[in-house]
Amino acid sequence: MSDNLAMDTLRAARGTVRLIRFDPAWSRDFDLSRLGFIRSFFAQALRAPLAILFTCVLARAAGEEITRDLILQTAAALAMGIVGYTLVVWIAARLIGLPDWRAYLVLVNWGDLVFAGVMTTVSSLAVFGENGAVAAQLIWLMLAAPVQILFLWRAARVTLRADVAATVLLIVLDIAMSVAADQLAALLIPT
């Protein structure tokens, strides 16, 4: 990685595609060191505005009002999800004995940014109104989300050298933390 966040983002996008395609050159696109682990959280900071934009675009297409509470709720869910999943991975790695959990989270953090970019691009279909928003959601659920799950699968397998059960556990925990963070944010900041 470099000292240029934009270049790191482009490399992460290339590395994400390479990892999904089983290209062994993926590792050249990510800094898997301890410093790279810390820097990967900048990807989450870059992801936040994209995820908030996605939420707002779909809310607008559904005829809902975009409020400060909606934006705060989305931001809170993202923050809780990031912190929660990091802690869950750390605990799971300790309990199960998985090596190099930091490298796994580097891939997850940068991959989240890449998929947020895809998600935001797909949300542009919402300019066609409610039907466009439904199409965007279907594309996300039927195409992008499964590819993101494949990415998580590959990330766990190559960085943690996890067996199938541990890999499935990490993917389920990722989804569960996301849902739990959304639910908790909705309770804390109702819209």
Backbone as numpy.savetxt, mean C-alpha at the origin, in Angstrom:
# Nx Ny Nz CAx CAy CAz Cx Cy Cz
19.38 3.05 -3.94 18.54 4.21 -3.94 19.43 5.45 -3.94
18.81 6.57 -4.21 19.56 7.82 -4.34 19.11 8.81 -3.28
19.59 10.02 -3.39 19.14 11.08 -2.50 17.97 11.84 -3.11
17.47 11.36 -4.23 16.38 12.01 -4.96 15.12 11.17 -4.81
14.13 11.71 -4.13 12.91 10.97 -3.85 12.14 10.62 -5.12
12.16 11.52 -6.09 11.48 11.24 -7.36 12.14 10.06 -8.08
13.46 10.03 -8.09 14.17 8.93 -8.73 13.93 7.62 -7.97
13.92 7.70 -6.64 13.63 6.51 -5.84 12.24 5.97 -6.13
11.29 6.87 -6.35 9.92 6.46 -6.65 9.86 5.74 -8.00
10.56 6.27 -8.98 10.59 5.62 -10.30 11.26 4.26 -10.22
12.33 4.18 -9.46 13.00 2.89 -9.29 12.09 1.89 -8.57
11.37 2.38 -7.58 10.45 1.50 -6.86 9.35 0.98 -7.79
8.87 1.83 -8.68 7.85 1.38 -9.64 8.43 0.29 -10.54
9.64 0.52 -11.01 10.29 -0.50 -11.86 10.52 -1.78 -11.06
10.99 -1.63 -9.82 11.24 -2.79 -8.98 9.97 -3.56 -8.66
8.88 -2.84 -8.45 7.60 -3.49 -8.18 7.17 -4.35 -9.37
7.28 -3.79 -10.56 6.92 -4.55 -11.77 7.86 -5.74 -11.93
9.14 -5.52 -11.70 10.10 -6.63 -11.81 9.79 -7.75 -10.81
9.46 -7.37 -9.59 9.17 -8.38 -8.58 7.94 -9.19 -8.96
6.90 -8.51 -9.45 5.69 -9.21 -9.87 5.98 -10.15 -11.04
6.90 -9.74 -11.92 7.25 -10.54 -13.10 8.30 -11.61 -12.80
8.69 -11.78 -11.54 9.70 -12.75 -11.13 11.08 -12.45 -11.72
11.35 -11.19 -11.99 12.64 -10.76 -12.52 13.60 -10.59 -11.34
14.71 -11.34 -11.30 15.62 -11.24 -10.17 16.31 -9.87 -10.04
16.20 -9.03 -11.04 16.82 -7.70 -10.99 16.04 -6.74 -10.10
14.91 -7.17 -9.52 14.10 -6.29 -8.68 14.92 -5.70 -7.54
15.87 -6.46 -7.01 16.60 -6.03 -5.82 17.48 -4.80 -6.08
17.81 -4.53 -7.32 18.61 -3.34 -7.64 17.82 -2.04 -7.48
16.49 -2.17 -7.41 15.64 -0.99 -7.37 15.21 -0.58 -5.96
15.62 -1.33 -4.96 15.23 -1.04 -3.58 16.46 -1.04 -2.68
16.47 -0.11 -1.73 17.51 -0.08 -0.71 16.97 -0.86 0.49
17.49 -2.06 0.71 16.98 -2.93 1.76 17.75 -2.81 3.06
18.58 -1.78 3.18 19.35 -1.55 4.40 18.46 -0.95 5.49
19.04 -0.75 6.67 18.29 -0.11 7.76 17.91 1.32 7.38
18.82 2.05 6.74 18.51 3.40 6.29 17.42 3.35 5.22
17.49 2.38 4.33 16.45 2.21 3.32 15.09 1.93 3.94
15.09 1.20 5.06 13.85 0.93 5.79 13.24 2.24 6.27
14.04 3.08 6.89 13.55 4.36 7.39 13.09 5.25 6.24
13.89 5.30 5.17 13.53 6.13 4.02 12.27 5.64 3.32
11.97 4.36 3.43 10.79 3.83 2.74 9.50 4.41 3.29
9.54 4.95 4.50 8.33 5.56 5.04 8.01 6.90 4.36
8.99 7.46 3.65 8.69 8.62 2.81 7.71 8.22 1.70
7.81 6.97 1.25 6.86 6.49 0.24 5.44 6.53 0.78
5.28 6.19 2.06 3.96 6.25 2.67 3.47 7.69 2.76
4.39 8.61 3.04 4.01 10.03 3.08 3.58 10.51 1.70
4.24 10.03 0.65 3.84 10.39 -0.71 2.53 9.71 -1.12
2.29 8.56 -0.55 1.07 7.80 -0.87 -0.17 8.48 -0.31
-0.05 9.11 0.84 -1.21 9.67 1.54 -2.04 10.62 0.68
-1.44 11.62 0.02 -2.28 12.51 -0.80 -2.98 11.77 -1.95
-2.32 10.76 -2.50 -2.95 9.99 -3.58 -4.15 9.20 -3.07
-4.00 8.59 -1.91 -5.12 7.82 -1.33 -6.27 8.74 -0.94
-5.94 9.92 -0.41 -6.98 10.88 -0.06 -7.69 11.37 -1.32
-6.93 11.64 -2.36 -7.52 12.06 -3.64 -8.46 10.99 -4.18
-8.04 9.74 -4.13 -8.86 8.63 -4.60 -10.19 8.60 -3.83
-10.12 8.71 -2.51 -11.33 8.71 -1.69 -12.25 9.87 -2.05
-11.67 11.04 -2.22 -12.47 12.23 -2.53 -13.10 12.14 -3.92
-12.36 11.63 -4.89 -12.90 11.50 -6.25 -14.08 10.54 -6.26
-13.93 9.40 -5.59 -15.03 8.43 -5.55 -16.22 8.95 -4.75
-15.95 9.69 -3.68 -17.04 10.28 -2.91 -17.80 11.30 -3.76
-17.09 12.13 -4.48 -17.72 13.14 -5.34 -18.55 12.46 -6.44
-18.00 11.41 -7.02 -18.72 10.70 -8.09 -19.99 10.06 -7.55
-19.97 9.66 -6.28 -21.16 9.05 -5.67 -22.14 10.11 -5.17
-21.82 11.38 -5.38 -22.70 12.46 -4.97 -22.56 12.84 -3.52
-21.54 12.34 -2.87 -21.31 12.67 -1.47 -20.53 13.97 -1.37
-20.68 14.63 -0.24 -19.96 15.87 0.00 -18.56 15.55 0.50
-17.59 16.28 -0.01 -16.21 16.12 0.46 -16.02 17.08 1.62
-15.81 16.51 2.79 -15.69 17.33 3.99 -14.30 17.18 4.59
-14.02 18.09 5.49 -12.75 18.01 6.22 -12.69 16.70 7.00
-13.83 16.27 7.54 -13.86 15.02 8.31 -13.55 13.81 7.43
-14.01 13.81 6.19 -13.70 12.71 5.28 -12.20 12.64 5.03
-11.59 13.79 4.81 -10.15 13.84 4.56 -9.38 13.40 5.81
-9.79 13.90 6.97 -9.13 13.51 8.22 -9.32 12.02 8.52
-10.50 11.52 8.24 -10.77 10.10 8.45 -9.86 9.24 7.58
-9.72 9.62 6.32 -8.86 8.87 5.41 -7.41 8.94 5.85
-6.96 10.13 6.23 -5.57 10.29 6.68 -5.32 9.49 7.96
-6.27 9.52 8.88 -6.12 8.77 10.13 -6.06 7.27 9.86
-6.90 6.79 8.96 -6.89 5.36 8.62 -5.56 4.96 8.01
-5.02 5.81 7.14 -3.71 5.51 6.54 -2.62 5.44 7.60
-2.60 6.43 8.49 -1.56 6.46 9.53 -1.68 5.25 10.47
-2.90 4.94 10.88 -3.08 3.79 11.77 -2.71 2.49 11.06
-3.04 2.40 9.78 -2.70 1.20 9.02 -1.20 1.00 8.89
-0.49 2.08 8.64 0.97 1.99 8.48 1.62 1.58 9.79
1.29 2.28 10.85 1.88 1.98 12.16 1.47 0.57 12.61
0.18 0.27 12.47 -0.32 -1.03 12.90 0.32 -2.18 12.16
0.42 -2.06 10.83 1.00 -3.17 10.06 2.49 -3.32 10.35
3.18 -2.21 10.54 4.60 -2.29 10.88 4.78 -3.05 12.19
3.97 -2.73 13.19 4.05 -3.43 14.48 3.67 -4.90 14.35
2.63 -5.17 13.58 2.18 -6.56 13.40 3.26 -7.38 12.71
3.90 -6.82 11.68 4.96 -7.55 10.98 6.14 -7.79 11.92
6.49 -6.77 12.69 7.60 -6.92 13.64 7.31 -8.03 14.65
6.08 -8.02 15.21 5.70 -9.04 16.19 5.67 -10.43 15.54
5.05 -10.52 14.36 4.97 -11.81 13.66 6.36 -12.34 13.33
7.24 -11.46 12.89 8.61 -11.88 12.55 9.32 -12.42 13.78
9.10 -11.78 14.91 9.72 -12.24 16.17 9.15 -13.60 16.59
7.82 -13.73 16.53 7.18 -14.96 16.98 7.47 -16.14 16.06
7.43 -15.89 14.77 7.61 -16.97 13.80 9.08 -17.19 13.47
9.90 -16.18 13.72 11.33 -16.30 13.43 11.66 -15.98 11.98
10.97 -14.99 11.41 11.22 -14.62 10.02 12.38 -13.64 9.95
13.33 -13.89 9.05 14.47 -12.98 8.93 14.11 -11.77 8.08
14.82 -10.72 8.28 14.80 -9.53 7.40 13.41 -8.93 7.21
12.68 -8.74 8.29 11.35 -8.14 8.22 11.42 -6.70 7.73
12.53 -6.03 7.99 12.66 -4.64 7.52 12.66 -4.59 5.99
13.35 -5.52 5.37 13.38 -5.55 3.90 11.98 -5.77 3.33
11.22 -6.63 3.98 9.84 -6.85 3.55 9.04 -5.55 3.62
9.19 -4.81 4.72 8.45 -3.56 4.86 8.93 -2.48 3.89
10.19 -2.53 3.51 10.67 -1.60 2.47 9.88 -1.83 1.19
9.74 -3.10 0.81 8.98 -3.42 -0.40 7.51 -3.05 -0.25
6.94 -3.33 0.90 5.53 -3.00 1.12 5.32 -1.49 1.03
6.17 -0.71 1.67 6.01 0.74 1.67 6.11 1.32 0.26
7.14 0.94 -0.47 7.28 1.46 -1.83 6.20 0.91 -2.75
5.84 -0.35 -2.56 4.77 -0.94 -3.36 3.44 -0.24 -3.12
3.18 0.14 -1.86 1.95 0.88 -1.56 1.88 2.18 -2.34
3.02 2.86 -2.46 3.05 4.11 -3.24 2.74 3.83 -4.70
3.33 2.79 -5.25 3.10 2.45 -6.67 1.62 2.13 -6.89
1.05 1.32 -6.01 -0.35 0.95 -6.19 -1.29 2.11 -5.92
-0.89 3.04 -5.06 -1.69 4.26 -4.86 -1.70 5.09 -6.13
-0.57 5.13 -6.84 -0.53 5.82 -8.13 -1.47 5.18 -9.14
-1.47 3.85 -9.17 -2.38 3.13 -10.07 -3.82 3.41 -9.67
-4.09 3.36 -8.37 -5.44 3.58 -7.85 -5.94 4.98 -8.23
-5.07 5.97 -8.09 -5.46 7.34 -8.41 -5.71 7.50 -9.90
-4.89 6.86 -10.71 -5.09 6.91 -12.16 -6.43 6.27 -12.55
-6.71 5.13 -11.96 -7.98 4.44 -12.25 -9.17 5.28 -11.79
-8.98 6.03 -10.71 -10.10 6.83 -10.20 -10.51 7.94 -11.16
-9.66 8.23 -12.13 -10.02 9.26 -13.12 -11.25 8.85 -13.92
-11.60 7.57 -13.92 -12.83 7.13 -14.57 -14.07 7.75 -13.93
-13.90 8.23 -12.70 -15.03 8.83 -11.98 -15.50 10.13 -12.61
-14.75 10.69 -13.55 -15.22 11.89 -14.24 -16.48 11.57 -15.05
-16.74 10.29 -15.27 -17.93 9.88 -15.99 -19.11 9.63 -15.05
-19.01 10.16 -13.83 -20.12 10.06 -12.88 -20.11 8.77 -12.10
-21.27 8.42 -11.61 -21.39 7.25 -10.75 -21.00 5.97 -11.48
-21.35 5.85 -12.76 -20.96 4.65 -13.52 -19.44 4.55 -13.65
-18.79 5.68 -13.85 -17.33 5.69 -13.92 -16.70 5.31 -12.59
-17.31 5.78 -11.51 -16.81 5.42 -10.18 -16.97 3.93 -9.92
-18.09 3.37 -10.33 -18.31 1.93 -10.18 -17.29 1.17 -11.02
-17.03 1.64 -12.23 -16.02 1.01 -13.09 -14.65 1.07 -12.43
-14.31 2.21 -11.85 -13.01 2.36 -11.17 -12.90 1.38 -10.01
-13.96 1.26 -9.24 -13.94 0.33 -8.11 -13.82 -1.12 -8.59
-14.53 -1.46 -9.66 -14.44 -2.82 -10.20 -13.05 -3.12 -10.73
-12.47 -2.17 -11.44 -11.10 -2.37 -11.96 -10.14 -2.56 -10.79
-10.33 -1.76 -9.75 -9.46 -1.90 -8.59 -9.62 -3.28 -7.95
-10.87 -3.69 -7.73 -11.11 -4.96 -7.05 -10.77 -6.18 -7.90
-11.00 -6.09 -9.20 -10.82 -7.25 -10.08 -9.42 -7.36 -10.67
-8.70 -6.25 -10.77 -7.40 -6.28 -11.42 -6.27 -5.81 -10.51
-6.38 -4.58 -10.03 -5.26 -4.00 -9.28 -5.07 -4.66 -7.92
-6.14 -4.91 -7.19 -6.00 -5.53 -5.86 -5.37 -6.93 -5.93
-5.80 -7.79 -6.87 -5.12 -9.09 -6.97 -3.63 -8.97 -7.33
-3.29 -7.99 -8.16 -1.88 -7.79 -8.49 -1.13 -7.31 -7.26
-1.76 -6.47 -6.45 -1.13 -6.01 -5.22 -0.93 -7.19 -4.25
-1.88 -8.08 -4.19 -1.73 -9.27 -3.35 -0.59 -10.14 -3.86
-0.49 -10.28 -5.18 0.64 -11.02 -5.76 1.96 -10.36 -5.38
1.98 -9.03 -5.41 3.19 -8.30 -5.01 3.55 -8.61 -3.55
2.56 -8.57 -2.66 2.82 -8.88 -1.25 3.33 -10.31 -1.09
2.76 -11.21 -1.85 3.17 -12.61 -1.82 4.64 -12.74 -2.20
4.98 -12.12 -3.33 6.37 -12.18 -3.80 7.31 -11.50 -2.81
6.89 -10.35 -2.27 7.74 -9.62 -1.32 8.03 -10.48 -0.09
7.02 -11.15 0.43 7.23 -12.01 1.60 8.12 -13.20 1.27
7.92 -13.75 0.11 8.70 -14.94 -0.26 10.18 -14.62 -0.47
10.46 -13.48 -1.10 11.87 -13.19 -1.43 12.63 -12.53 -0.29
11.96 -11.74 0.54 12.69 -11.06 1.61 12.71 -11.85 2.91
11.59 -12.48 3.22 11.48 -13.21 4.48 11.77 -14.69 4.32
11.82 -15.13 3.07 11.96 -16.56 2.79 10.92 -17.35 3.59
9.72 -16.77 3.61 8.63 -17.33 4.39 8.00 -18.51 3.68
7.52 -19.45 4.47 6.78 -20.56 3.87 5.38 -20.06 3.50
4.60 -20.93 2.89 3.29 -20.53 2.39 2.39 -20.03 3.53
2.38 -20.73 4.64 1.50 -20.34 5.75 1.86 -18.95 6.28
3.12 -18.67 6.46 3.55 -17.36 6.95 3.25 -16.27 5.94
3.42 -16.59 4.67 3.13 -15.61 3.61 1.65 -15.27 3.59
0.81 -16.28 3.67 -0.64 -16.05 3.71 -1.00 -15.25 4.95
-0.38 -15.56 6.08 -0.64 -14.83 7.31 -0.32 -13.34 7.13
0.82 -13.02 6.52 1.20 -11.62 6.33 0.22 -10.89 5.40
-0.26 -11.57 4.38 -1.22 -10.95 3.46 -2.56 -10.72 4.17
-3.02 -11.71 4.90 -4.27 -11.57 5.64 -4.15 -10.45 6.68
-3.01 -10.38 7.35 -2.80 -9.33 8.34 -2.78 -7.95 7.68
-2.23 -7.86 6.49 -2.23 -6.58 5.76 -3.66 -6.12 5.48
-4.46 -7.03 4.98 -5.86 -6.70 4.68 -6.62 -6.39 5.97
-6.40 -7.20 7.00 -7.10 -7.00 8.27 -6.72 -5.66 8.91
-5.46 -5.29 8.85 -5.03 -4.01 9.43 -5.65 -2.85 8.67
-5.74 -2.98 7.36 -6.35 -1.92 6.55 -7.83 -1.74 6.91
-8.54 -2.85 7.01 -9.96 -2.80 7.36 -10.14 -2.27 8.78
-9.34 -2.77 9.71 -9.45 -2.32 11.10 -9.14 -0.83 11.22
-8.13 -0.36 10.50 -7.78 1.07 10.53 -8.92 1.91 9.97
-9.53 1.45 8.88 -10.67 2.17 8.31 -11.83 2.24 9.30
-12.12 1.12 9.95 -13.23 1.07 10.90 -12.96 1.95 12.13
-11.73 1.89 12.63 -11.37 2.70 13.79 -11.41 4.19 13.46
-10.91 4.54 12.27 -10.95 5.95 11.84 -12.39 6.42 11.70
-13.26 5.55 11.19 -14.68 5.93 11.04 -15.34 6.13 12.41
-14.92 5.36 13.41 -15.45 5.57 14.76 -14.92 6.85 15.39
-13.66 7.13 15.18 -13.03 8.30 15.79 -13.43 9.60 15.11
-13.58 9.54 13.77 -13.91 10.74 12.99 -15.09 10.42 12.08
-16.30 10.46 12.61 -17.47 10.16 11.77 -17.67 11.25 10.72
-18.13 10.85 9.55 -18.37 11.82 8.48 -19.85 12.10 8.33
